[in-house]
C-alpha cells in the first residue's frame, strides 16, 4: 500500500481485513462525520490521518 493522503476502499479493506463492500460502508459513515464537521469530502476516499485517529486513537502521519 502506497503512502497516500487519501485511502480508498481497497486500502481500508486491506488494513482492516474486511471486504471492499464493508470498507465502502465505513468510508461513507466516516465521510458523513467529516461533512457534519464542515469538512469537504471526496466520495469513496477517506483522509489517512482521520482514519488512523478513528481506528487507532492517533495518527502516524500527523
C-alpha positions in Angstrom: 0.0 0.0 0.0 1.4 3.4 -1.0 1.5 6.2 1.5 -1.2 8.4 0.0 -3.1 11.2 1.8 -6.4 9.6 0.9 -7.2 5.9 1.5 -9.5 4.0 -0.9 -11.9 1.2 0.0 -9.3 -1.2 -1.2 -6.7 0.3 1.2 -9.2 0.2 4.1 -10.3 -3.4 3.3 -6.6 -4.5 3.3 -5.7 -2.7 6.6 -8.8 -4.0 8.5 -9.1 -7.4 6.8 -12.7 -6.8 5.7 -14.5 -6.9 2.3 -14.4 -3.9 0.0 -18.2 -3.6 0.4 -17.9 -3.2 4.1 -15.0 -0.8 3.6 -17.2 1.4 1.4 -19.8 1.5 4.2 -17.3 2.6 6.8 -15.9 5.3 4.4 -19.5 6.6 3.9 -20.0 6.8 7.7 -16.7 8.5 8.3 -17.3 10.9 5.4 -20.7 11.8 6.9 -18.9 12.6 10.2 -16.4 14.8 8.4 -19.2 16.5 6.4 -21.1 17.3 9.5 -18.0 18.9 11.0 -17.8 21.2 8.0 -15.0 19.5 6.0 -15.1 18.9 2.3 -15.1 15.2 1.4 -14.1 13.0 -1.6 -16.6 10.2 -2.2 -15.2 6.8 -1.8 -12.0 8.0 -0.1 -11.1 9.0 3.5 -8.1 11.0 4.8 -5.4 8.7 6.2 -4.9 10.8 9.3 -8.7 10.8 10.1 -8.9 7.1 9.5 -5.9 6.4 11.8 -7.3 8.7 14.5 -10.7 7.0 14.5 -9.4 3.4 14.4 -6.2 3.6 16.4 -6.7 6.7 18.5 -3.7 8.5 17.0 -2.3 9.4 13.6 1.1 8.2 12.5 1.1 10.7 9.6 0.3 13.9 11.5 
